[in-house]
Amino acid sequence: MFKGVYFRFLDNLYRLILKRAEYISVVSEPLKFRVIETHGVEKEKVFVFPNGVDVRAFRTGIASGCLRSSLGVENKKVILFIGGITEDRGLALLVKALPKIVVKNQHVIVLIVGEGPQKFDLKKLAENMGVERFVKFIPPVSHEEIPRYISAADVTVGPLVARSDTFGSVPRKVLEYMACAKPVVVCYASVSRDLIIDGCNGFLIHPGETEELASVILKIISHPSLVAEVGQNARENVEKLYDWDIVMNNFEKVLRVAVAGGKHILTLKNESRD
């Protein structure tokens, strides 16, 4: 009972803050519409300020042969995840899909770059499923090194878990994968629905579907022409909408108007940091 009262209080407080805000910044169009429809905020108050990516640092054509060699994955199809190893990234689903992948392609390796509280559990899960030799854990690398790791990948994996706070999110890591023209696999509702269009600039699976995840990954690693097309579409999409120069230029225009009018901006964030 107390919990229900507490959450109603927070909801009412949230509505009051939004009502009184002069400008509201959100990371995507779907989140903008939700704020307008759910809280009755005037649409003129809400603008989109998404995450961005440095398209000069994250690009195509980065040499990765030496890195692949040092990691011992020269002749492998590399499935890459970079980020915090936490339950909300859905990496257990990827490990559970591995037996269905390797039964059809033994030249696959999953690279998980990062640290987190789920690392031990993932290692045990891989052992229990008999796929530990297909999973390699790598300690976190500097942000400057990340483009090389992405370039070494054949498939990249974004969030595979959808939650209420991932609605409308624009994860930085997904943008970095896309900027390097790599096919990325995420689950529905784990990113903004206007970020990934299934089969066009990335691939979407339904939450919890190991069969579907395995099928999509096998499809990607078996069709180089599809990879090239989807990757190019992803790169063009990022260049057009998520290049930091473009994002900041648009934000600067809003700031100028806000400053001239003596107004303040409220920024609504969600799980888009990675």
MARDREN-655810 format. One record per residue: residue number from 1; x, y, z of N, C-alpha, C in turn. Coordinates in nm, 3 decimals, m for minus. Layout:
<pts>
> i; nc1; nc2; nc3; cac1; cac2; cac3; cc1; cc2; cc3
> NUM; X; Y; Z; X; Y; Z; X; Y; Z
...
</pts>
This chain:
<pts>
> i; nc1; nc2; nc3; cac1; cac2; cac3; cc1; cc2; cc3
> 1; 0.083; m0.121; 0.000; 0.000; 0.000; 0.000; 0.086; 0.126; 0.000
> 2; 0.187; 0.128; 0.088; 0.276; 0.244; 0.094; 0.347; 0.265; m0.039
> 3; 0.388; 0.155; m0.102; 0.457; 0.166; m0.229; 0.368; 0.231; m0.335
> 4; 0.240; 0.192; m0.335; 0.147; 0.250; m0.432; 0.129; 0.400; m0.411
> 5; 0.117; 0.441; m0.286; 0.104; 0.584; m0.254; 0.230; 0.659; m0.296
> 6; 0.344; 0.597; m0.270; 0.473; 0.660; m0.303; 0.485; 0.683; m0.454
> 7; 0.450; 0.581; m0.533; 0.462; 0.594; m0.678; 0.362; 0.694; m0.735
> 8; 0.242; 0.700; m0.675; 0.145; 0.801; m0.719; 0.197; 0.941; m0.690
> 9; 0.260; 0.956; m0.575; 0.320; 1.086; m0.540; 0.428; 1.125; m0.641
> 10; 0.515; 1.028; m0.675; 0.621; 1.058; m0.772; 0.563; 1.093; m0.909
> 11; 0.458; 1.021; m0.948; 0.395; 1.047; m1.078; 0.336; 1.187; m1.082
> 12; 0.268; 1.226; m0.975; 0.209; 1.360; m0.970; 0.316; 1.468; m0.969
> 13; 0.426; 1.441; m0.897; 0.536; 1.537; m0.894; 0.600; 1.552; m1.032
> 14; 0.616; 1.439; m1.099; 0.673; 1.437; m1.234; 0.586; 1.520; m1.329
> 15; 0.455; 1.499; m1.321; 0.362; 1.574; m1.406; 0.371; 1.724; m1.378
> 16; 0.381; 1.760; m1.251; 0.389; 1.901; m1.214; 0.516; 1.965; m1.271
> 17; 0.628; 1.894; m1.259; 0.755; 1.946; m1.311; 0.747; 1.966; m1.462
> 18; 0.692; 1.865; m1.531; 0.680; 1.876; m1.676; 0.589; 1.991; m1.717
> 19; 0.481; 2.008; m1.645; 0.387; 2.116; m1.676; 0.453; 2.253; m1.663
> 20; 0.539; 2.266; m1.562; 0.599; 2.396; m1.536; 0.726; 2.421; m1.617
> 21; 0.781; 2.316; m1.680; 0.904; 2.332; m1.758; 0.878; 2.422; m1.879
> 22; 0.977; 2.502; m1.913; 0.964; 2.593; m2.027; 1.005; 2.524; m2.156
> 23; 1.109; 2.440; m2.148; 1.149; 2.355; m2.259; 1.183; 2.218; m2.203
> 24; 1.153; 2.112; m2.280; 1.181; 1.975; m2.238; 1.261; 1.907; m2.348
> 25; 1.377; 1.852; m2.312; 1.463; 1.782; m2.407; 1.448; 1.632; m2.389
> 26; 1.424; 1.561; m2.500; 1.415; 1.415; m2.500; 1.506; 1.360; m2.609
> 27; 1.535; 1.228; m2.604; 1.634; 1.173; m2.697; 1.576; 1.118; m2.827
> 28; 1.444; 1.111; m2.840; 1.387; 1.054; m2.962; 1.246; 1.103; m2.986
> 29; 1.199; 1.088; m3.109; 1.063; 1.127; m3.145; 0.957; 1.045; m3.069
> 30; 0.972; 0.912; m3.058; 0.873; 0.836; m2.980; 0.861; 0.884; m2.836
> 31; 0.973; 0.918; m2.775; 0.968; 0.968; m2.637; 0.902; 1.105; m2.632
> 32; 0.923; 1.184; m2.734; 0.858; 1.315; m2.742; 0.706; 1.298; m2.745
> 33; 0.659; 1.208; m2.831; 0.514; 1.186; m2.841; 0.456; 1.132; m2.711
> 34; 0.532; 1.047; m2.644; 0.482; 0.992; m2.517; 0.468; 1.102; m2.413
> 35; 0.565; 1.191; m2.404; 0.559; 1.302; m2.308; 0.438; 1.390; m2.338
> 36; 0.416; 1.419; m2.465; 0.305; 1.505; m2.505; 0.170; 1.439; m2.474
> 37; 0.156; 1.313; m2.513; 0.028; 1.244; m2.498; m0.001; 1.204; m2.354
> 38; 0.100; 1.157; m2.283; 0.079; 1.107; m2.148; 0.060; 1.219; m2.047
> 39; 0.138; 1.327; m2.064; 0.138; 1.433; m1.964; 0.073; 1.563; m2.011
> 40; 0.020; 1.562; m2.133; m0.051; 1.680; m2.182; 0.037; 1.803; m2.198
> 41; 0.163; 1.781; m2.228; 0.256; 1.893; m2.246; 0.239; 1.951; m2.387
> 42; 0.245; 2.083; m2.398; 0.236; 2.146; m2.530; 0.353; 2.101; m2.618
> 43; 0.323; 2.061; m2.740; 0.427; 2.005; m2.827; 0.537; 2.105; m2.859
> 44; 0.505; 2.235; m2.852; 0.606; 2.337; m2.881; 0.716; 2.340; m2.775
> 45; 0.687; 2.284; m2.657; 0.785; 2.284; m2.548; 0.887; 2.171; m2.560
> 46; 0.854; 2.068; m2.637; 0.936; 1.947; m2.639; 1.018; 1.940; m2.767
> 47; 1.148; 1.920; m2.751; 1.233; 1.903; m2.868; 1.324; 1.782; m2.849
> 48; 1.373; 1.730; m2.961; 1.455; 1.608; m2.959; 1.603; 1.644; m2.962
> 49; 1.676; 1.595; m2.862; 1.821; 1.610; m2.856; 1.880; 1.471; m2.834
> 50; 1.905; 1.396; m2.943; 1.948; 1.256; m2.930; 2.095; 1.244; m2.891
> 51; 2.134; 1.122; m2.857; 2.276; 1.092; m2.848; 2.338; 1.110; m2.986
> 52; 2.468; 1.129; m2.989; 2.537; 1.143; m3.116; 2.662; 1.057; m3.118
> 53; 2.731; 1.061; m3.231; 2.852; 0.983; m3.249; 2.950; 1.062; m3.336
> 54; 3.077; 1.046; m3.308; 3.182; 1.108; m3.389; 3.203; 1.022; m3.512
> 55; 3.148; 1.064; m3.625; 3.152; 0.981; m3.745; 3.289; 0.979; m3.812
> 56; 3.382; 1.060; m3.762; 3.518; 1.055; m3.814; 3.601; 0.951; m3.739
> 57; 3.573; 0.933; m3.611; 3.643; 0.831; m3.533; 3.580; 0.693; m3.556
> 58; 3.447; 0.690; m3.562; 3.375; 0.565; m3.587; 3.334; 0.565; m3.733
> 59; 3.405; 0.485; m3.812; 3.391; 0.490; m3.958; 3.423; 0.353; m4.016
> 60; 3.413; 0.344; m4.145; 3.451; 0.222; m4.216; 3.599; 0.228; m4.252
> 61; 3.653; 0.114; m4.291; 3.790; 0.111; m4.341; 3.899; 0.109; m4.236
> 62; 3.865; 0.088; m4.109; 3.966; 0.081; m4.004; 4.029; m0.057; m4.006
> 63; 4.162; m0.064; m4.016; 4.232; m0.192; m4.021; 4.214; m0.268; m3.891
> 64; 4.181; m0.395; m3.902; 4.156; m0.476; m3.782; 4.227; m0.610; m3.785
> 65; 4.307; m0.633; m3.890; 4.374; m0.762; m3.905; 4.466; m0.795; m3.789
> 66; 4.545; m0.698; m3.746; 4.639; m0.721; m3.635; 4.564; m0.751; m3.505
> 67; 4.454; m0.680; m3.483; 4.376; m0.703; m3.362; 4.314; m0.842; m3.364
> 68; 4.257; m0.881; m3.476; 4.197; m1.015; m3.487; 4.303; m1.122; m3.462
> 69; 4.422; m1.098; m3.514; 4.531; m1.194; m3.495; 4.571; m1.203; m3.348
> 70; 4.583; m1.087; m3.282; 4.623; m1.087; m3.140; 4.518; m1.152; m3.051
> 71; 4.393; m1.147; m3.095; 4.284; m1.208; m3.017; 4.263; m1.355; m3.054
> 72; 4.333; m1.401; m3.157; 4.319; m1.540; m3.199; 4.189; m1.570; m3.269
> 73; 4.135; m1.471; m3.343; 4.006; m1.490; m3.409; 4.016; m1.463; m3.559
> 74; 4.136; m1.488; m3.616; 4.159; m1.454; m3.757; 4.058; m1.516; m3.852
> 75; 4.024; m1.640; m3.830; 3.935; m1.712; m3.922; 3.796; m1.735; m3.864
> 76; 3.756; m1.645; m3.776; 3.628; m1.661; m3.710; 3.526; m1.557; m3.757
> 77; 3.400; m1.590; m3.740; 3.293; m1.493; m3.755; 3.270; m1.434; m3.616
> 78; 3.301; m1.307; m3.601; 3.303; m1.244; m3.469; 3.169; m1.178; m3.438
> 79; 3.110; m1.219; m3.326; 2.989; m1.156; m3.273; 3.033; m1.072; m3.154
> 80; 3.012; m0.943; m3.162; 3.071; m0.851; m3.064; 2.967; m0.780; m2.978
> 81; 2.997; m0.776; m2.847; 2.925; m0.688; m2.756; 3.028; m0.608; m2.679
> 82; 3.005; m0.476; m2.668; 3.091; m0.389; m2.588; 3.004; m0.314; m2.488
> 83; 3.042; m0.316; m2.362; 2.966; m0.243; m2.262; 2.964; m0.313; m2.127
> 84; 2.882; m0.261; m2.037; 2.869; m0.320; m1.905; 2.803; m0.456; m1.913
> 85; 2.860; m0.554; m1.844; 2.805; m0.690; m1.845; 2.702; m0.699; m1.733
> 86; 2.583; m0.654; m1.763; 2.475; m0.650; m1.666; 2.354; m0.726; m1.720
> 87; 2.265; m0.763; m1.631; 2.149; m0.843; m1.669; 2.062; m0.772; m1.772
> 88; 2.055; m0.639; m1.764; 1.966; m0.566; m1.854; 2.019; m0.553; m1.996
> 89; 2.135; m0.612; m2.025; 2.186; m0.613; m2.163; 2.141; m0.738; m2.238
> 90; 2.094; m0.839; m2.165; 2.039; m0.958; m2.231; 2.142; m1.052; m2.288
> 91; 2.265; m1.051; m2.234; 2.370; m1.136; m2.290; 2.345; m1.284; m2.264
> 92; 2.267; m1.317; m2.161; 2.233; m1.457; m2.137; 2.157; m1.514; m2.256
> 93; 2.075; m1.433; m2.319; 2.001; m1.478; m2.438; 2.098; m1.514; m2.550
> 94; 2.203; m1.435; m2.566; 2.303; m1.463; m2.670; 2.375; m1.595; m2.643
> 95; 2.414; m1.617; m2.518; 2.480; m1.742; m2.482; 2.387; m1.861; m2.505
> 96; 2.260; m1.845; m2.470; 2.164; m1.954; m2.488; 2.138; m1.982; m2.637
> 97; 2.158; m1.882; m2.721; 2.139; m1.901; m2.865; 2.260; m1.967; m2.931
> 98; 2.374; m1.963; m2.863; 2.498; m2.014; m2.923; 2.491; m2.160; m2.968
> 99; 2.436; m2.253; m2.888; 2.431; m2.392; m2.935; 2.360; m2.406; m3.070
> 100; 2.258; m2.325; m3.091; 2.183; m2.331; m3.217; 2.263; m2.270; m3.331
> 101; 2.357; m2.181; m3.298; 2.441; m2.118; m3.400; 2.557; m2.209; m3.438
> 102; 2.627; m2.260; m3.336; 2.750; m2.336; m3.364; 2.721; m2.473; m3.423
> 103; 2.601; m2.524; m3.406; 2.569; m2.652; m3.468; 2.568; m2.638; m3.621
> 104; 2.552; m2.515; m3.669; 2.551; m2.490; m3.813; 2.677; m2.417; m3.861
> 105; 2.747; m2.353; m3.769; 2.870; m2.284; m3.806; 2.966; m2.287; m3.688
> 106; 3.070; m2.370; m3.698; 3.166; m2.385; m3.590; 3.269; m2.272; m3.585
> 107; 3.272; m2.189; m3.690; 3.371; m2.082; m3.697; 3.315; m1.950; m3.643
> 108; 3.256; m1.959; m3.527; 3.193; m1.843; m3.463; 3.258; m1.818; m3.327
> 109; 3.274; m1.693; m3.293; 3.324; m1.658; m3.160; 3.250; m1.535; m3.111
> 110; 3.207; m1.537; m2.987; 3.144; m1.421; m2.925; 3.250; m1.348; m2.843
> 111; 3.273; m1.221; m2.874; 3.363; m1.137; m2.796; 3.279; m1.045; m2.708
> 112; 3.299; m1.054; m2.579; 3.230; m0.966; m2.484; 3.336; m0.877; m2.419
> 113; 3.332; m0.749; m2.455; 3.433; m0.654; m2.409; 3.374; m0.568; m2.298
> 114; 3.424; m0.585; m2.177; 3.372; m0.507; m2.066; 3.376; m0.585; m1.935
> 115; 3.322; m0.524; m1.833; 3.313; m0.586; m1.702; 3.173; m0.562; m1.646
> 116; 3.137; m0.640; m1.546; 3.007; m0.619; m1.483; 2.968; m0.734; m1.394
> 117; 2.864; m0.716; m1.315; 2.824; m0.816; m1.216; 2.773; m0.948; m1.273
> 118; 2.738; m0.951; m1.403; 2.686; m1.074; m1.460; 2.795; m1.159; m1.528
> 119; 2.918; m1.113; m1.526; 3.025; m1.183; m1.597; 3.042; m1.326; m1.548
> 120; 3.048; m1.346; m1.416; 3.065; m1.481; m1.361; 2.950; m1.572; m1.402
> 121; 2.826; m1.522; m1.392; 2.709; m1.602; m1.427; 2.709; m1.638; m1.575
> 122; 2.755; m1.547; m1.659; 2.761; m1.576; m1.803; 2.863; m1.685; m1.833
> 123; 2.976; m1.679; m1.763; 3.077; m1.783; m1.783; 3.023; m1.920; m1.742
> 124; 2.953; m1.925; m1.630; 2.895; m2.051; m1.584; 2.788; m2.101; m1.681
> 125; 2.708; m2.007; m1.732; 2.604; m2.045; m1.828; 2.666; m2.104; m1.954
> 126; 2.773; m2.042; m2.004; 2.840; m2.092; m2.123; 2.897; m2.232; m2.098
> 127; 2.954; m2.253; m1.979; 3.007; m2.385; m1.944; 2.894; m2.488; m1.937
> 128; 2.785; m2.453; m1.874; 2.673; m2.546; m1.859; 2.611; m2.583; m1.993
> 129; 2.618; m2.492; m2.089; 2.560; m2.518; m2.221; 2.662; m2.575; m2.318
> 130; 2.786; m2.593; m2.270; 2.889; m2.653; m2.353; 2.941; m2.565; m2.464
> 131; 2.932; m2.434; m2.446; 2.978; m2.343; m2.552; 3.086; m2.246; m2.503
> 132; 3.152; m2.281; m2.391; 3.249; m2.188; m2.334; 3.364; m2.157; m2.429
> 133; 3.399; m2.251; m2.520; 3.510; m2.224; m2.612; 3.471; m2.127; m2.724
> 134; 3.342; m2.097; m2.732; 3.295; m2.002; m2.833; 3.272; m1.862; m2.776
> 135; 3.309; m1.844; m2.650; 3.289; m1.713; m2.585; 3.422; m1.665; m2.527
> 136; 3.460; m1.544; m2.560; 3.585; m1.487; m2.509; 3.553; m1.355; m2.440
> 137; 3.594; m1.343; m2.314; 3.575; m1.221; m2.237; 3.703; m1.137; m2.243
> 138; 3.686; m1.010; m2.271; 3.799; m0.918; m2.283; 3.777; m0.802; m2.187
> 139; 3.879; m0.764; m2.112; 3.864; m0.651; m2.019; 3.827; m0.523; m2.094
> 140; 3.772; m0.425; m2.024; 3.735; m0.298; m2.088; 3.854; m0.235; m2.160
> 141; 3.825; m0.170; m2.272; 3.928; m0.099; m2.347; 3.893; 0.050; m2.348
> 142; 3.990; 0.133; m2.380; 3.966; 0.277; m2.385; 3.869; 0.309; m2.499
> 143; 3.803; 0.421; m2.487; 3.707; 0.461; m2.591; 3.775; 0.479; m2.726
> 144; 3.901; 0.519; m2.725; 3.976; 0.539; m2.848; 4.001; 0.406; m2.920
> 145; 4.003; 0.296; m2.844; 4.027; 0.164; m2.903; 3.902; 0.098; m2.957
> 146; 3.786; 0.146; m2.915; 3.661; 0.079; m2.950; 3.637; 0.070; m3.102
> 147; 3.668; 0.174; m3.182; 3.646; 0.159; m3.327; 3.720; 0.039; m3.387
> 148; 3.839; 0.007; m3.337; 3.914; m0.108; m3.389; 3.842; m0.238; m3.357
> 149; 3.787; m0.247; m3.238; 3.716; m0.369; m3.200; 3.587; m0.384; m3.282
> 150; 3.517; m0.275; m3.303; 3.397; m0.282; m3.385; 3.432; m0.324; m3.527
> 151; 3.541; m0.269; m3.579; 3.582; m0.303; m3.716; 3.621; m0.450; m3.730
> 152; 3.660; m0.512; m3.620; 3.699; m0.653; m3.623; 3.578; m0.746; m3.620
> 153; 3.459; m0.690; m3.600; 3.338; m0.772; m3.584; 3.266; m0.798; m3.716
> 154; 3.195; m0.909; m3.719; 3.105; m0.940; m3.830; 2.961; m0.909; m3.793
> 155; 2.929; m0.925; m3.666; 2.795; m0.896; m3.613; 2.814; m0.821; m3.482
> 156; 2.733; m0.720; m3.458; 2.736; m0.650; m3.329; 2.601; m0.669; m3.260
> 157; 2.606; m0.669; m3.129; 2.485; m0.695; m3.050; 2.459; m0.577; m2.958
> 158; 2.338; m0.524; m2.966; 2.296; m0.417; m2.877; 2.213; m0.473; m2.763
> 159; 2.131; m0.395; m2.700; 2.046; m0.447; m2.592; 1.951; m0.556; m2.642
> 160; 1.944; m0.665; m2.568; 1.855; m0.775; m2.603; 1.744; m0.792; m2.500
> 161; 1.726; m0.689; m2.417; 1.620; m0.687; m2.318; 1.544; m0.555; m2.330
> 162; 1.412; m0.562; m2.330; 1.328; m0.442; m2.335; 1.267; m0.418; m2.198
> 163; 1.275; m0.292; m2.153; 1.215; m0.253; m2.025; 1.140; m0.123; m2.046
> 164; 1.064; m0.084; m1.946; 0.987; 0.040; m1.957; 1.078; 0.161; m1.979
> 165; 1.198; 0.158; m1.918; 1.286; 0.274; m1.930; 1.377; 0.269; m2.052
> 166; 1.360; 0.167; m2.138; 1.434; 0.167; m2.264; 1.348; 0.221; m2.378
> 167; 1.222; 0.250; m2.351; 1.135; 0.304; m2.454; 1.196; 0.433; m2.510
> 168; 1.209; 0.438; m2.641; 1.259; 0.559; m2.705; 1.406; 0.586; m2.686
> 169; 1.483; 0.487; m2.636; 1.624; 0.512; m2.608; 1.708; 0.511; m2.736
> 170; 1.820; 0.581; m2.728; 1.914; 0.589; m2.841; 2.054; 0.557; m2.785
> 171; 2.084; 0.429; m2.767; 2.212; 0.392; m2.703; 2.333; 0.436; m2.784
> 172; 2.427; 0.495; m2.716; 2.549; 0.542; m2.783; 2.621; 0.428; m2.853
> 173; 2.629; 0.311; m2.786; 2.703; 0.201; m2.845; 2.641; 0.154; m2.975
> 174; 2.509; 0.153; m2.982; 2.443; 0.113; m3.106; 2.477; 0.211; m3.218
> 175; 2.481; 0.339; m3.186; 2.519; 0.439; m3.286; 2.662; 0.416; m3.334
> 176; 2.750; 0.378; m3.243; 2.890; 0.353; m3.281; 2.901; 0.231; m3.372
> 177; 2.825; 0.126; m3.343; 2.822; 0.010; m3.431; 2.776; 0.052; m3.571
> 178; 2.668; 0.127; m3.575; 2.610; 0.168; m3.702; 2.703; 0.259; m3.781
> 179; 2.772; 0.348; m3.711; 2.865; 0.439; m3.777; 2.979; 0.365; m3.845
> 180; 3.015; 0.248; m3.788; 3.119; 0.165; m3.849; 3.062; 0.070; m3.954
> 181; 2.935; 0.090; m3.989; 2.867; 0.012; m4.093; 2.860; m0.136; m4.060
> 182; 2.840; m0.167; m3.930; 2.827; m0.306; m3.889; 2.681; m0.341; m3.863
> 183; 2.638; m0.461; m3.904; 2.500; m0.500; m3.874; 2.482; m0.519; m3.724
> 184; 2.382; m0.455; m3.668; 2.356; m0.464; m3.525; 2.224; m0.536; m3.501
> 185; 2.223; m0.620; m3.398; 2.102; m0.694; m3.361; 2.056; m0.644; m3.224
> 186; 1.933; m0.599; m3.215; 1.874; m0.556; m3.088; 1.735; m0.616; m3.080
> 187; 1.673; m0.609; m2.963; 1.536; m0.659; m2.954; 1.437; m0.542; m2.961
> 188; 1.317; m0.573; m3.004; 1.212; m0.472; m3.012; 1.195; m0.404; m2.877
> 189; 1.177; m0.271; m2.881; 1.151; m0.188; m2.763; 1.274; m0.168; m2.674
> 190; 1.390; m0.218; m2.716; 1.512; m0.190; m2.639; 1.580; m0.063; m2.688
> 191; 1.539; m0.017; m2.806; 1.587; 0.110; m2.861; 1.468; 0.183; m2.921
> 192; 1.489; 0.309; m2.953; 1.381; 0.385; m3.016; 1.340; 0.320; m3.148
> 193; 1.210; 0.314; m3.172; 1.163; 0.246; m3.292; 1.201; 0.319; m3.421
> 194; 1.245; 0.445; m3.411; 1.290; 0.514; m3.532; 1.441; 0.506; m3.550
> 195; 1.509; 0.431; m3.464; 1.654; 0.413; m3.478; 1.688; 0.295; m3.566
> 196; 1.626; 0.180; m3.541; 1.652; 0.059; m3.618; 1.527; 0.018; m3.695
> 197; 1.543; 0.006; m3.825; 1.436; m0.047; m3.911; 1.479; m0.187; m3.953
> 198; 1.403; m0.286; m3.913; 1.442; m0.426; m3.931; 1.471; m0.459; m4.077
> 199; 1.592; m0.515; m4.099; 1.632; m0.558; m4.232; 1.680; m0.446; m4.320
> 200; 1.671; m0.321; m4.272; 1.713; m0.207; m4.352; 1.847; m0.152; m4.301
> 201; 1.850; m0.109; m4.175; 1.975; m0.058; m4.118; 2.016; m0.132; m3.991
> 202; 1.956; m0.248; m3.970; 1.984; m0.331; m3.853; 1.883; m0.443; m3.847
> 203; 1.886; m0.517; m3.736; 1.797; m0.632; m3.723; 1.731; m0.633; m3.585
> 204; 1.603; m0.664; m3.584; 1.524; m0.668; m3.461; 1.477; m0.809; m3.433
> 205; 1.481; m0.847; m3.306; 1.425; m0.976; m3.265; 1.326; m0.951; m3.153
> 206; 1.239; m1.047; m3.129; 1.144; m1.035; m3.019; 1.213; m1.076; m2.888
> 207; 1.180; m1.009; m2.778; 1.245; m1.037; m2.650; 1.235; m1.184; m2.611
> 208; 1.348; m1.240; m2.566; 1.349; m1.376; m2.515; 1.351; m1.486; m2.619
> 209; 1.358; m1.452; m2.747; 1.350; m1.552; m2.853; 1.489; m1.599; m2.897
> 210; 1.537; m1.707; m2.836; 1.669; m1.758; m2.871; 1.673; m1.813; m3.014
> 211; 1.567; m1.880; m3.055; 1.562; m1.935; m3.192; 1.572; m1.823; m3.294
> 212; 1.499; m1.715; m3.270; 1.500; m1.603; m3.363; 1.637; m1.535; m3.365
> 213; 1.697; m1.519; m3.248; 1.830; m1.458; m3.241; 1.932; m1.542; m3.317
> 214; 1.930; m1.671; m3.295; 2.023; m1.760; m3.365; 2.002; m1.753; m3.516
> 215; 1.877; m1.753; m3.557; 1.844; m1.748; m3.700; 1.894; m1.619; m3.764
> 216; 1.875; m1.507; m3.696; 1.918; m1.378; m3.750; 2.070; m1.372; m3.762
> 217; 2.140; m1.418; m3.659; 2.287; m1.415; m3.663; 2.340; m1.505; m3.773
> 218; 2.283; m1.623; m3.788; 2.324; m1.713; m3.896; 2.298; m1.651; m4.033
> 219; 2.187; m1.582; m4.045; 2.154; m1.515; m4.171; 2.258; m1.408; m4.203
> 220; 2.298; m1.332; m4.103; 2.394; m1.225; m4.124; 2.530; m1.280; m4.167
> 221; 2.581; m1.379; m4.095; 2.715; m1.429; m4.125; 2.720; m1.513; m4.252
> 222; 2.603; m1.547; m4.307; 2.598; m1.628; m4.429; 2.574; m1.547; m4.554
> 223; 2.545; m1.416; m4.540; 2.510; m1.335; m4.656; 2.590; m1.204; m4.656
> 224; 2.711; m1.206; m4.711; 2.796; m1.086; m4.714; 2.731; m0.967; m4.784
> 225; 2.655; m0.991; m4.889; 2.592; m0.881; m4.962; 2.487; m0.812; m4.875
> 226; 2.416; m0.888; m4.794; 2.317; m0.832; m4.702; 2.386; m0.747; m4.597
> 227; 2.498; m0.798; m4.546; 2.576; m0.724; m4.446; 2.620; m0.590; m4.502
> 228; 2.670; m0.590; m4.625; 2.718; m0.467; m4.688; 2.605; m0.366; m4.706
> 229; 2.490; m0.414; m4.750; 2.376; m0.325; m4.774; 2.323; m0.265; m4.644
> 230; 2.301; m0.351; m4.544; 2.248; m0.304; m4.416; 2.350; m0.212; m4.348
> 231; 2.477; m0.249; m4.356; 2.581; m0.167; m4.296; 2.589; m0.029; m4.358
> 232; 2.578; m0.023; m4.489; 2.583; 0.106; m4.558; 2.462; 0.192; m4.521
> 233; 2.346; 0.130; m4.513; 2.226; 0.204; m4.472; 2.242; 0.259; m4.330
> 234; 2.301; 0.179; m4.242; 2.322; 0.222; m4.104; 2.416; 0.342; m4.099
> 235; 2.525; 0.334; m4.173; 2.622; 0.443; m4.178; 2.557; 0.572; m4.229
> 236; 2.482; 0.563; m4.337; 2.418; 0.681; m4.394; 2.316; 0.741; m4.297
> 237; 2.243; 0.656; m4.227; 2.145; 0.703; m4.129; 2.212; 0.781; m4.017
> 238; 2.324; 0.729; m3.968; 2.397; 0.796; m3.860; 2.457; 0.928; m3.908
> 239; 2.514; 0.928; m4.027; 2.573; 1.051; m4.082; 2.468; 1.161; m4.095
> 240; 2.348; 1.122; m4.131; 2.242; 1.219; m4.156; 2.178; 1.273; m4.029
> 241; 2.163; 1.185; m3.927; 2.083; 1.223; m3.810; 2.158; 1.228; m3.678
> 242; 2.269; 1.155; m3.667; 2.332; 1.139; m3.536; 2.477; 1.183; m3.529
> 243; 2.527; 1.243; m3.634; 2.661; 1.302; m3.630; 2.661; 1.413; m3.524
> 244; 2.759; 1.409; m3.432; 2.761; 1.506; m3.323; 2.757; 1.650; m3.375
> 245; 2.821; 1.678; m3.488; 2.821; 1.815; m3.541; 2.679; 1.861; m3.572
> 246; 2.601; 1.770; m3.632; 2.462; 1.803; m3.666; 2.377; 1.814; m3.540
> 247; 2.393; 1.718; m3.450; 2.316; 1.717; m3.325; 2.341; 1.845; m3.245
> 248; 2.468; 1.881; m3.228; 2.501; 1.998; m3.147; 2.461; 2.128; m3.216
> 249; 2.467; 2.130; m3.347; 2.424; 2.250; m3.420; 2.275; 2.274; m3.398
> 250; 2.196; 2.167; m3.405; 2.051; 2.180; m3.381; 2.023; 2.221; m3.236
> 251; 2.099; 2.164; m3.143; 2.079; 2.196; m3.001; 2.116; 2.342; m2.973
> 252; 2.220; 2.388; m3.040; 2.262; 2.527; m3.021; 2.152; 2.624; m3.062
> 253; 2.080; 2.591; m3.168; 1.970; 2.678; m3.213; 1.862; 2.689; m3.104
> 254; 1.830; 2.576; m3.042; 1.730; 2.576; m2.936; 1.781; 2.655; m2.816
> 255; 1.908; 2.636; m2.783; 1.966; 2.707; m2.669; 1.962; 2.858; m2.689
> 256; 1.990; 2.900; m2.811; 1.989; 3.045; m2.839; 1.850; 3.104; m2.813
> 257; 1.748; 3.033; m2.857; 1.611; 3.079; m2.836; 1.578; 3.080; m2.687
> 258; 1.620; 2.972; m2.616; 1.591; 2.962; m2.473; 1.661; 3.071; m2.395
> 259; 1.790; 3.095; m2.426; 1.866; 3.197; m2.355; 1.810; 3.336; m2.381
> 260; 1.773; 3.359; m2.507; 1.716; 3.490; m2.542; 1.587; 3.516; m2.466
> 261; 1.513; 3.411; m2.438; 1.386; 3.427; m2.366; 1.399; 3.408; m2.217
> 262; 1.522; 3.388; m2.169; 1.544; 3.369; m2.025; 1.481; 3.242; m1.972
> 263; 1.475; 3.136; m2.055; 1.407; 3.013; m2.014; 1.507; 2.901; m1.985
> 264; 1.457; 2.797; m1.917; 1.540; 2.685; m1.878; 1.493; 2.558; m1.950
> 265; 1.588; 2.464; m1.965; 1.559; 2.339; m2.035; 1.565; 2.222; m1.937
> 266; 1.460; 2.140; m1.938; 1.456; 2.018; m1.858; 1.488; 1.901; m1.952
> 267; 1.589; 1.822; m1.917; 1.630; 1.709; m1.999; 1.580; 1.578; m1.939
> 268; 1.505; 1.500; m2.018; 1.457; 1.370; m1.974; 1.550; 1.264; m2.030
> 269; 1.607; 1.182; m1.940; 1.701; 1.080; m1.982; 1.642; 0.942; m1.962
> 270; 1.696; 0.846; m2.039; 1.660; 0.707; m2.017; 1.785; 0.623; m2.035
> 271; 1.769; 0.492; m2.059; 1.886; 0.405; m2.067; 1.952; 0.416; m2.204
> 272; 2.013; 0.530; m2.233; 2.074; 0.550; m2.364; 2.223; 0.580; m2.353
> 273; 2.281; 0.559; m2.234; 2.420; 0.595; m2.214; 2.516; 0.502; m2.286
> 274; 2.477; 0.373; m2.306; 2.565; 0.276; m2.370; 2.516; 0.240; m2.509
</pts>
